[in-house]
Amino acid sequence: MSENFAPLRRITVPTLAVLAVLLREDHRWFGLRIAEELGMRTASVYPILARLEKAGWVTATWEVPSATHDSGAPRKYYALTEPGRESAKAVLAAREEVMARHQRSASLLSRAGYGH
């Protein structure tokens, strides 16, 4: 892994959601687009992106206004670094595993008559 890469101490559900979006390669992702995609406020998304960038999980590049977008404001585009991409896949897979275990437990409890 890169010397500029650090594991995240805290990975919240919103952070997982941002990582999942960044793993998709169907768009170039900037903060507002991520917020809109997730139905989150930009005031929540930008601090997550800043933490990910500081930890080396993402890189950010500024794009100056041009004919490619209609806004006059520059956009900061975010992309996962290679170590960030691998770590994002790992934490999302671990989260899926935990959720599957919880689902199996809830199903067993339901069949045993609990939760009714």
N, C-alpha and C positions, 0 to 999 in steps of 0.2 A: 504494500500500500504506500501511497504517497506520504512524504513527511509532513505535508500540509493537511492531512486527513486526520480527523479525530472522531471517535465514536460519540454518539449523542448520549448525554446522560439521561435525558427524558424524552420519550417519544410518545406524544399525545395522539389521540384520535385525529384531531385536525392535522397534525404533522404527517400521520400516515396517509391521510387523504391527499395532501399536497404531494407527497412522494409518489402516490399512485398516479396522479395526473402527470407528473414529470416523467414517469416511465413511459407514458404514451408518446408516440412519435408522430401523431397525426397533425400536430400543430407546433408552431414556435410559441413558447409559453412566456407571457409577461404577467406581472402581478394581477392586473385587473382581469385578464382573461382567466387566470387560475381561480380568482375569487368568484367570477361569474359561473364558471364551470361547476364549482363546488357549492354555490349558493351561500358563500361565506362573505363576511365583510372584509374589505381590503385591510382594515385596521387589525384583523386577525392574521391575514395571509402574509403581509409584509414582514412582521417580526419573525415568522416561521422561516421565510426565505432568507432573512438576514442571518438567523442562527445556522441554517444549512450552508450558507455561503461561508460563514466564518469557520465552520467545522470542515470545510473542504468537500462537502457532499455535492454542492452545485457551483457552477461558475455563472457569472453574469456579464453580459455585454450590453452596452448602450447602442441603440440605433437612433441616428438623427432623423428628424422628419424628412419624408420623401414622398414620392408618389405611391409607395407601398402601403401607406396608411393615411387616413384622412385627418387625423389629429395633428395639431401643430406641436404637441409635446413629444420629446424624445421618449422612447420606450426602453426599459431595461429587460432584456430577455434572459431567461434562466434555463440552464440545462444541467443535467446530472453529470458529474465527473464519472470516470470509469469506476473508481472505488465507491463512489456514491451510488451508482447504478447497482452494483453488486450488493451493497449493504441494504439499499432500499428493497431489492428483491428478497433478501434474506429476512428483513424485519416484517415485510408484508406476508411472507410465507409463514413465519412464526405466528403472526397474528391470526392468520387463517386457521392454523392448527389449533390454537387456543380456542377460537370461536367454534370450531368443529367439536372439540372436546366438551365445551359448555353445552352445545346443542345436544350431543349424545347424553350428557348427564340430565338435562332437562327432559329429554324424551323418556329416559328411564324413570325419572321421578313421576312424570305424568302417567306412565303405564302402571306405576306402583300405587297410584291414587293420590299422590301429593300434588298440590298446586291447583286443586279444584275448589 
